Amino acid sequence: MSLSHGSPQNLSIVPLGAGDLIDRAIRFYRKYFTTLFLIAAPPVVAGTLFSVGWLFLARALFFTGDGYDPFESGAFAAFTFVGGLAIWFTQTVATLVVMGGASRNFVRHLLNGEPITFADTYRNAWSRFSGLTVASAIIVVVLSLIGSIVFFVGAFVWLFIIGLLSLLFVSLPSAMAVIGVIVAVVGVITIFIAFAFIACRFAYVPQVMLVEDEGVFSSIGRSINLANGTSLRFAALLAFTMVATYSALAVLYIPLLWYAWFAGIDFGPMAEAVTPAWFEIASQLIGQTSLIVLTPVWMIGLCLLYVDQRVRLEGYDIELMAARRLGEIPDVPDQYLNPLQPAIGAKAEPKGMPSQQQGSPGITTLGLK
């Protein structure tokens, strides 16, 4: 299972705006849907199986009687929350590891026309598995903490503003309702952009590790430097994937809820005990399927953004052309500082990967057929 991009085209550099970024990611994904879908599937499928198994284990352990027991319900909720959190964390880290493995294969495909394959992606991930796992775990923990802090601070500020406005417009409830909606929308957008501004600093860690062959902490520092000026485009890509994910969930999940309601399923306080197994499995499958379908879009968008930033900030296209014509940049003695990053690091090249073709007539950095 492989895909090829055709022969490299003449050098063409067009800086990517937010719309261009999303458009090219979608076009690429539509063209190579099957391969990218299968690359994204294993960690999500494994997470789905563990989630369903953990849920059935919880039901077997805590719902042993026929009546409603508040202690059993509380223990069930705590057990499922802790297990679900651990499974979510592991699945997210595994997904980031796979995305890191795909980034090297994707960048080489984008720049040299080499094929993207399932085997090469997972071979790349395995070649730097420990480093990718540590880096992905750090990213998940840091962004989760930052996201929580930004959310709660934003929510506190929003409540303070709403309270102040309610005192000022106590005699104008209609005006207060309109202003409250406007303040809420502005608050959500502000919180989202603030989170994107911080999160984009960690967006290029897998690409730096696999493409430039850097270590964990040097990749984080390098990603922070590369992220200058990308927060709005990163926010646009994040917003698009979130909207697409929830749209896919709505399209699939709402009919399931209607069918469950007509079938007489109870969604009240005792829903955990009486919900049929088929409904739990269907709910998990719908949520995880949307992740499998849309994770490659996120990976492609970040890879495109990574290449675009290096072209903008470092003349990456010229460096790649020089690497094609003259070979890789030679190592310098340890006492000297080399200001240039490698076009594509050679140390992390897994066995069996095709070598760069020397003397090719031209390259393409961001163009897609």
N, C-alpha and C positions, 0 to 999 in steps of 0.2 A: 504494500500500500504506500504509494508515494505520489507526489505531485511535483511538477516542475514549472518554473516561471518562464521558460523559454530563454533564448540567448539574451545577454545583457544589451541594453540599449545605449545610445549615446548619452553622455553625461547631461543630466537635466536636474536643476535645483530649483524647486518652487517651495518656499516656506509654507508650512501648513498652518492654516487657521483652525479654529475649533470645528467649523463645518467641514473643511477639507479632511481633517483628521477622522471624524466620524464617517464621512462618506467613503474614504479609502479603506477604512477598517471593515465596513459593511460589504463593500465590493469584493475585497479579498476573501472575506468569510463566506460569502455566497458562492464564490467560485470553487472554494476548497472545503466545503461544508463537511463532507464525510470524514476526511482525515482529521480535521480539527476537532470534530465532535468525538471521535474515538480517542484522541489524545486527552481530552478533558474528562472522559467518562470514568476511568478507574478509581480515582480518589472519591468522586461523588457517589459512585455505586457502592463502594465500600462503606462510606459514611451512612448511606441509606440503610444498608443491611444492619449495621450496628445500631442505628437509631431505632429501627423497627424491633430488633431483638431486645434492646434495652427496655423499650416500652412494654413488650409482652412479659419480660422478667419482672418489671415493676408491678404489673397487674396481677401476676401470679403470687407475688410476695405479699402485697398489701391489701388486695381485695379478695379475702378468703370467705367472708360471710355474705349473707343476703341483705342485711340492713345497712343503713348509712352510718358510718363511724367517723366522726371528725378527726380522730387521731390517725386512722388509716388514710384518710384523704390528705391530711397534712404531710404524713410521711411519704405518701405516693408523690405529692407535688415536689417535695424536697429531693427525693431520690431521682425523679425524672429530670429536675432542673440541673442537678449536679452532673448526672450522666450526660444530659444533652449538651451542657457547657463543655465538658471534656471532649465529647465527640465532635462538636463544632470546632473547637480549637484544633484538634488533630486533623480534621478534614481541611480546615483553612490552611494550615501549615503545609499539608500534603499538596494541596492545589497550588500554592505559591511555589513549592519545589518543582512541580511539573511545569508551571509557567516559566520558571527560570531555565529549565532544560530546553523548553521550546524556544526561548528567546535567542539562544545562540544559533539554533537551526534556522529560525525565522530570519535573523539578521543576515546570515550567510546566503539564504535564499534571496533576500531582498537585494543584496549587493552583488552577488556573484551568479545568481540564477541556479543555485544548487537546490536539489529536491528537499522538501520537508517530509519526513517520514515518522511514523509512530516509533519505530525502533531507535532512530537517531535521537529523537526527543528524550526518550527514557534513558538512553545511553549517556547523553549529556547530563541529565539529572543525576544519574548514578555516579558519574565521574567527580562531581562536587557535592555529593549527597549530604555529608556532614556539615559542610559550610553553608549550603543552602538551607538545611533544616534549622541551624542555629540562627541564621539571618532572618528566616521567615518567622521563627518563634519570636524574635525580638521585635520585628515589625508588627506582628499581631498584638503583642502585649502593649507596646508603646502606643499604637494607634487606638487600641481599645481604651486605654487610660485617657489619652488626649481627647478622644471622641466623647467620653463620659464627662470629662471636665468641661469641655466646650459646651456640651448640651446643657448641663446643669447650671453653668454660669449664664448661658443665654436664656434659659427658662426663668432663672431668678430675675434677670434684668427685665424680661418681658412682663413678668407678673408685677414687678415694681412699677413699670410704665403704665400697665393697665389699671393698677390701683390708683395711681396719680390722676390718670385721665377720668376715671370714674368719679373722682371727687370734683374735678373741674367741670364735667358735663353731667352732673347728677340730675339736672332738670331737663336734659335733652337726651333721652334714651335712644332715639333713632340715630342721632349723630354719634353717640357713643358706640353703637353697634357697628356702624360703618368704619369709624376710626379704629375700633378694636380689630376688625378684619384686616385693615390695611397694616396695622402694627404687627399683627400675627404673621402676615405674608412677608413683610420686610424682615421680621425677626428670623423666620425660617431660612430665608435666603442668606442673611448675614451669618447665621450659625453654619450653614452649609459651606459658604465661601471661606469662612475662617478655618473650618476643618480641612477643606481642600488645600488651603494655603500651607498647612502643616503637613498633611498627608503626602503631598506631591514631593516633599523632601526625601521620602523613602521609596518613591515609586520605581527608581531605576536600579535598586540594589541587585536584583537577580540578573539584569542585563549586564551590569558592570562586572559582576562575578564571573559570568559565563563568557561574555564577549571580550572583556579586557583582562581576564584571569587575575582579578584582585582578591584579596582576603576579605573576611567578613567586615571588620571595622573600617578598613580602607575603602571598601565598597560603599559603606554607609556615608563616609565623608565625601567620597566622590559623587554619590547620588545627590547629596545636599548641595554641592557646588553646581551640578548640572541643572538643578531644578529652578534656578533663577529665571523668572519671567514665564514660567509654565503653569502657574496656579490657575488661571482662568481656563486655559485649554484642558488642563487636568480636571477641573470642576465640570466643564461641559461634557467630557467623556464619562465621568462618574455619574452625572445626572442622567445622561442618555442610558447607560447600562441599568441604573436603578429604575427608571421609568419603564424600560423594556422588560426588566425582570418582573416588576409588579403588574405590568400589562399582561404578560404571559400567564402569571399566576391567576389574574382575574378571569381571563378567558377560559382557563381550565378549571379553576376552583369554584367559581360561582355555579356552574352547572352541577358540580358534585354536591354542593350544599343544597341546591334545589332538590336533587334526587334524594339526598339523605332526609330532607324535611318531609317530602312526600312519602318516604318509606317509614316515617314515624320515629326517626332517631331523636333522642332527647339531647339537647344541648344545654341543659340546665346544670345545677350544682353537681349532680351525680353523673354527668356525661362521661367522666373518665372511666366509670365502672361499667357502663352499659353500652358504650359505643362499640359497634361491631368491629371485628378485626379487619374486614375488607375496607371499611372507611378509614381506619388508621393507616393501612398500607397505601391506599389510594392517595391520601393526603401527603404522605411522605414522598411518594413517587412524583406527584405533581410539583412539589417544591424543589426536589432535587433535579428533576428533568429540566426545569427552567435554568438551573445553575449550569448544567452540562451544556445547554444550548447557547448560553450567553457568556460563559467564561472565556471562550476563545476571542470574542469581540474585545474584551478588556485586555487580553494578552496582546493582540495585534495592535490595538490603539497605543498601548504603552511602548511597544517596540518601535512603532512609527514615530512616536514622540521622542524617544531616546535618540534615534538616528537624526531626526530633525534638529534636536538641541545640539548634538555634536557638530552638525553641519553649520549651524548658526554661530556657535561659540568658538569652534576650534578648526573650522575648515576641514571637517572630516572627509568631505568628498575629495579634496586635493590629497590628503594623506592616503586615502584608499587608492587613488590613481597612482601615487608614488609607490605604494606597496606592490601594486600590480606590475609596474614597470621595473622597479629597482629592488624589490624584495622588502622584507620587514625591516623596521628601524633596528640597527644593531644596539646591543646592550652597551651601556657606558660604565666606567669604573664606579665603585660604590661611593667614592668621595665626591662624585659629581651628581648633580641633580638633572635628570632628563625631563625637560618641560613637556615632552610629547607622550601621549598615551598610544599604545599599539593600536593599529587599525583593527586587527582581530588577534587577540592573544593566542599564542601557539601552545602554551603549556597545558591548557585544559582540553586540547583536541582529543576526543576519544578515538580509540582504535577503530579503524574501519571507516572513518569519515573521509570523504573525498578531499583531496588537497586543492588549494586554490589554483586556478588555471592562470599561468603566467602569459603575459603578452596578449591578453584579450583586448579587442579593439576599443572597448569602452565599458562604462558601468552605468548603472542607474541606482540612485540612492532612495528615491521615494516614488518613482513612477510605477504604476500598475497598468497592465494591459486591460 
